[in-house]
Amino acid sequence: MTDNYPTSLFSANLKFSNQNQHGGELSIAGCSASKIVKEFGSPVFVLDEEDFYLRTKAWKAALEKSFAGGQLYYAAKSFICVEVAKWLKELKVGLDVCTQGELAVALAADFPTSDIEFHGNNKSESEIEFAIKSSVGTIVIDSFDELARVARVAKNQGKVQKVYLRLTPGVDTQTHQFISTAHEDVKFGFSIAAGDAQIAIDKCMAEGSINLAGVHCHIGSQIFQVDSFQLAATRLIAVLASYRDKYGKELPELNIGGGYAIAYTENETAISPNEVIPAIAAVIKSECEKAKLAIPKISIEPGRAIVGPTTTTIYQVGTTKSVKLENGLSRRYISVDGGMSDNIRPALYEANYCAFLANRSSSEKSISSRVVGKHCESGDILISEIELPADIAPGDLLAIPATGAYGRSMASNYNHMPRPSVIAVKAGQGREILRRENEADLLSLDVTQAPRPLS
Ligand code: LLP
């Protein structure tokens, strides 16, 4: 590690009461796991507020150090609520939203709309109308249909809308296929190799209500390979050069998306902004120099890298059981009070996590365990195989770190489970920033209507 950026799976203020080892009571920002659960219930997402600030500032500073005028957009899909949007406003970073719902959260936080970019591969006409009416800074156009839609809506509103084009640079990344987005056979963006990117540029140039300011790519998520980002940037710069050759002027902006990997287990190390940004900058600078282009305004859109490690989920153990395996060994199942409804990532992407006993120490030996949820699915597995103390019993607390990104944001109500609360902790104090759902919330959607003819 060449800097002070925290690259482990833990948030900066997470501690275990037994020094120098994982053991004892877990506390985050001075709040013990037991007290958090006593006050707020479980399962609960515990967000280390200072850590969120630290990471956001680190990515912003690294970007600004490598690129004058560089712009950081936080990817709201990883996790957003009104309070977090207010933090981001205070931190003076931009926001990447991809639905009207995410935009509504930003508006509720009074987020400056000029610092918002609007993504998505299927934005509806009404979403585009709402976005343009709300004066979002940039719309990232994803398809030919949408290009026509944005042009039409902007024209109807008497506006000229700033846009980027999302391009697919044809980079195959080493990540799960469901979170890889820049190879050719994917639903997102305009292919550079197939010539769609050039056609989309020409169409934008012909539309008076569109101001094409730059190009964008997002090659996927949880990517450790720095050279994938470098290759994508190189291919986008080639597009900027051909634009200059055709139109005799330069596109001023380049957005290279998010996707920076974090640690989920103890043998992984997160990508540090102080390593990856200068490495990407070196390539962008040399490619621009070769092509005789001015360095465009660079923006990035990390989500996971900022919010992922800030948050730890605390569960309570409900039942345990031991099963005999065919090979003669045994496996102990530990069932917790949440599961695939608050963390779908293991089931969907075979994502790996770690768990720790969080309310006490144990001197028992660790045994092969499987941490499972309470849903009616065999696939409701949070951690397939992990060594955990043999005396873990009902009532104990288990903590799973690095659940801040795509945990609460992908949570569901499967089996009519209320979605957990998100608690921000800081300097020994805790507060809800997203309250726990309750049965009344769930039942509020049920209606009894008389049948009526459809018009
Ligand atoms: N920009 C765009 C256009 C994106 O589509 C995404 C994520 C990001 C930025 C932020 O990517 P990040 O820095 O967070 O990796 N649910 C999956 C991840 C899906 C990512 C979707 N797009 C997961 O849990 O791994």
Residues whose N, C-alpha, C, O or C-beta is under 5 A from the ligand:
A	BS01	LLP	A75 S78 H119 I179 H218 G220 S221 Q222 G257 G258 G259 Y260 E301 P302 G303 R304 A305 R345 Y406
